[in-house]
């Protein structure tokens, strides 16, 4: 009989649980309850503990904390900080088959979306569970942070699909912990209101739930998806390195580490990582912890530095305190949002690995009273157990029995964010809220908007949420085709639905003509979104530039054809190849439009190179140069007088050529593509594909080095790339 499991897909560790007559944690093939959420490459993809151990040998090919990148964009400040921190060595870059801000990670010289990496973790969890249960696992309840956005939850669903799992429910991690708590601690007829304080490796989540006779009613959620144990590790590691620098009078220990030969540097960085985590765990039960690393680090004179330092509980708690203070701020924010005072909570239940740090309970007890604070008996396992209980409850064969102490009733869900649609008023774009945070789920609402021109054919549907301190983040993009000619100010009805997994769907139809209702296909950052995005760019350009009747008709016919192709693909079964076809054919049309613009080839090339430099390395440029380049591009694009344009182009070239090594770095990718286009599979005894893979890896690694301030290392990688490229001089 096929099985369903509960999965806590964590930032640092993941856990699988299963319920039949009782709830049990399923150990992995290595015999551990916790599976490292880590994916590496060593001749082949490896997952879990063996991948984590690879950090000391090849951190560039070891992906960890990928959950922090799920559904995120390169514009997210926290992603930028992640890239620049130096704490994560693997490549984080723009996804070639996605929108400009779509995130990819690089593993074995190949790009992967974060959901593809998460799928590798889920596949191992599924396989290990099947081995333990002796049967096929087909379904799962998978937990996600309560503060995940629609786009992040959609990415999690995609990861499960890739891994071969059907998702019964995406369950908020705090709610899962509440289920486990209620089952273990409440009797039939009991009622309680608890706040779940879930401080994990990568996220901090809060939920307030009322549990009444097995029913779970969510009052509200809060938290911060960029607050977790990973951040404490980074601060603790910085303290350790600072103490080493002080003890040995080292002026710049980061530079010293970077000067180590690659193999020894990886070994040292791996040891610091492992020992930092071990010290953090030890300091939760002892007053001091030692960090010892022998025979790896060298000083400026090449003499070995044997590290043996001690971290006190007091020093550790000084690091931890700001993080706990931030968590208390979020508690107060959530209480205010839902209109509760602390007296309305019976317990604050602590779960997640970071909650095991004694200072967490101490500070919460001082603020809210020791009798209110309860640490889960299984802080690292409770979330998976709650997921397994719900998975059993959702099974088709489930029958609730009053004799079953782990039986649960219904669970209510509410929206964790505000959701908006972008609309135009007098050509000014604004965001109109369609679903309010804390709205019970599933939710459905309708809005009526009016066409802005006669015979309008295309309506853009851009959906946003505001999870990051009020900043709007696009969750999805799509288009609606109006089949008939409608006069200006005709009304269109938009039906928005947010299901219990907090996934949005949108249906649109002309008012009074529901038989013309169409579900909008929504892209969320990958090749589908990229194809839709290029259509959006084309629409914006046509609005400004193609106002003749013939030009407008040609454009509308083209875009209508493309969107019709997308609609025919359907909502549930979108083929990657089809999306590539839509993107490339639309790009050809875009290039055709670009060729009609009043630019010389020299201007076109200069603008392309300057924009690429700004996009890839904007944060490394002098602010004056950056502003000057942006202004020059604007002037070149709007100037019609040839002599003036040529002068502006020369100034732009002069500006960007100041950044020689960065410009050269950007050429590596195009050279790699051109090498693949050379006829044949090999050049001499060299595989073109192998050189291409190596170049792409060097390109991504060099970008990371430059962005993290390691210019010498970045230049070395660029030199390695051009050593490969030189082999192909006669063909390039």
Helices and strands as residue ranges (DSSP letters): E 3-8, E 13-19, E 23-25, E 35-36, E 38-41, E 45-47, H 49-53, H 55-58, G 59-61, E 62-64, G 66-69, H 77-84, E 91-94, E 103-107, E 110-112, H 114-133, E 137-144, H 150-163, E 166-172, H 173-185, E 191-199, E 204-212, E 215-224, H 229-247, H 253-258, H 262-282, E 288-298, E 304-312, H 313-338, G 342-344, E 347-351, G 353-356, H 358-368, G 370-372, E 373-375, H 382-394, E 413-414, E 419-425, E 428-435, E 440-441, E 443-450, E 458-468, E 471-481, E 491-498, E 504-510, G 514-516, E 518-519, H 527-545, H 549-569, H 576-595, H 601-617, G 618-620, H 623-638, H 642-656, H 660-677, E 682-683, E 686-687, H 688-707, H 711-725, G 726-728
